[in-house]
Amino acid sequence: MLTRTDIDKVQAMFADRRKMLGMRARLDRDPVSLMVGEGKDAGVIEMAPAYLAAIVAAVKTELDQKIAAIAATLTEMGVEP
């Protein structure tokens, strides 16, 4: 049986997982660029397409690993992800 603390942890994990799944989906559908600065002072750094693709692939892999780790932890706690 889950304690109140466990339930809080589960809710936080679901929130984190939801954010990561959203970011992962955006990487598949939205253009990606590397920016420096904020607001009107921001500038986009031009990169070779292959280099940008490698960065995006690494970020996707990292997100996939984190999503899988959360799912495994939830399963261990007896909660279906």
C-alpha positions in Angstrom: 0.0 0.0 0.0 1.2 3.5 -0.9 1.8 6.0 1.9 1.0 9.7 1.4 4.7 10.4 0.8 4.7 7.6 -1.9 1.6 9.2 -3.5 3.3 12.6 -3.6 6.4 11.0 -5.2 4.2 9.2 -7.8 2.4 12.4 -8.7 5.7 14.2 -9.1 7.0 11.4 -11.3 3.9 11.5 -13.5 4.3 15.3 -13.8 8.0 14.9 -14.8 7.1 12.1 -17.2 4.4 14.2 -18.8 6.8 17.1 -19.3 9.4 14.8 -20.8 6.9 13.2 -23.2 5.8 16.6 -24.3 9.4 17.7 -25.0 10.1 14.5 -26.8 7.0 15.0 -29.0 8.0 18.6 -29.8 11.5 17.4 -30.9 9.7 15.3 -33.5 7.4 18.0 -34.9 9.0 21.4 -34.2 12.1 23.0 -35.7 15.1 23.0 -33.3 17.7 25.7 -33.0 20.4 26.7 -30.6 19.9 30.2 -29.2 22.0 32.5 -27.1 20.5 35.2 -25.0 16.9 36.0 -24.2 14.1 38.0 -25.7 15.0 40.6 -28.3 18.7 40.1 -27.6 18.6 36.4 -28.5 20.5 35.1 -31.5 20.3 31.8 -33.3 23.6 30.0 -33.8 23.8 28.4 -37.3 25.0 24.8 -37.3 25.5 22.2 -39.9 22.3 20.2 -40.3 24.1 16.9 -39.5 25.6 18.4 -36.3 22.2 19.7 -35.2 20.6 16.3 -36.0 23.2 14.6 -33.8 22.4 17.0 -30.9 18.7 16.4 -31.3 19.2 12.6 -31.4 21.3 12.8 -28.2 18.6 14.8 -26.4 15.9 12.3 -27.6 17.9 9.4 -26.3 18.4 11.1 -22.9 14.7 11.9 -22.7 13.8 8.3 -23.6 16.1 7.0 -20.9 14.6 9.2 -18.3 11.1 8.3 -19.3 11.9 4.6 -19.1 13.5 5.1 -15.7 10.4 6.8 -14.4 8.2 4.0 -15.8 10.4 1.4 -14.2 10.3 3.1 -10.8 6.5 3.5 -11.0 6.2 -0.2 -11.9 8.4 -1.2 -8.9 6.1 0.9 -6.7 3.1 -1.1 -8.0 1.8 1.8 -10.1 1.1 1.4 -13.8 2.8 4.0 -15.9 
